[in-house]
Amino acid sequence: TLPFKFHPLIKDREIMQLDIILDDKVILTIKDSIRILPGALGKLAKDWKVETQKDHFPHYFWLEDIRTTLKYEGSIPGYQYFEPKRTSKADYEDMVEEFKNKTWSFLEVSKGYILGDVKALYQVMVSFLSALASKFPINPIQIVSAPSAAFRIWRTVQLPLLHKDGLKVYDF
């Protein structure tokens, strides 16, 4: 048996948060970032002006099988393998120039692309959660979704304003 226990927080049959427990102590909590800050990573990275921006990758590049694709080393795949909404012709031409005198490796480029996504997401989330913490009296680490953040802010900021001169103006 595994020494770990897993406690998921599920809503509408989807995992919102997963607590990993060892010796009755939560050692890691994993949350779905898109529930907290919905949006495409490329746009979020630009909007939050983080250091690491979304890179380009030939998502449609595929050879006869996964092994062959992963081992591919050669010239950069053609523009048709990139998503035009993410990679402009100018972006592609810059990459062609970058790899003009060096080998393009699917595995190495994949590693760099994934690492860049992880860094960009981390930077976006730190910026967003820091902004929440600086503007509102909440602990943003406790939120699991954009609606939960909105409700927590309303409950801590707006709800107290509904009491006027000791008069309760709401009734649940």
Rosetta blueprint (number, residue, H / E / L):
1 T L
2 L L
3 P L
4 F E
5 K E
6 F E
7 H E
8 P E
9 L E
10 I E
11 K E
12 D L
13 R L
14 E E
15 I E
16 M E
17 Q E
18 L E
19 D E
20 I E
21 I E
22 L E
23 D L
24 D L
25 K E
26 V E
27 I E
28 L E
29 T E
30 I E
31 K E
32 D L
33 S H
34 I H
35 R H
36 I H
37 L L
38 P L
39 G L
40 A L
41 L H
42 G H
43 K H
44 L H
45 A H
46 K H
47 D H
48 W L
49 K L
50 V L
51 E L
52 T L
53 Q L
54 K L
55 D L
56 H L
57 F L
58 P L
59 H L
60 Y L
61 F L
62 W L
63 L L
64 E L
65 D L
66 I H
67 R H
68 T H
69 T H
70 L H
71 K H
72 Y L
73 E E
74 G E
75 S L
76 I L
77 P L
78 G L
79 Y H
80 Q H
81 Y H
82 F L
83 E L
84 P L
85 K L
86 R L
87 T L
88 S L
89 K H
90 A H
91 D H
92 Y H
93 E H
94 D H
95 M H
96 V H
97 E H
98 E H
99 F L
100 K L
101 N L
102 K L
103 T L
104 W E
105 S E
106 F H
107 L H
108 E H
109 V H
110 S H
111 K H
112 G H
113 Y H
114 I H
115 L H
116 G H
117 D H
118 V H
119 K H
120 A H
121 L H
122 Y H
123 Q H
124 V H
125 M H
126 V H
127 S H
128 F H
129 L H
130 S H
131 A H
132 L H
133 A H
134 S H
135 K H
136 F L
137 P L
138 I L
139 N L
140 P H
141 I H
142 Q H
143 I L
144 V L
145 S L
146 A H
147 P H
148 S H
149 A H
150 A H
151 F H
152 R H
153 I H
154 W H
155 R H
156 T H
157 V H
158 Q H
159 L H
160 P H
161 L H
162 L H
163 H E
164 K E
165 D L
166 G L
167 L E
168 K E
169 V L
170 Y L
171 D L
172 F L
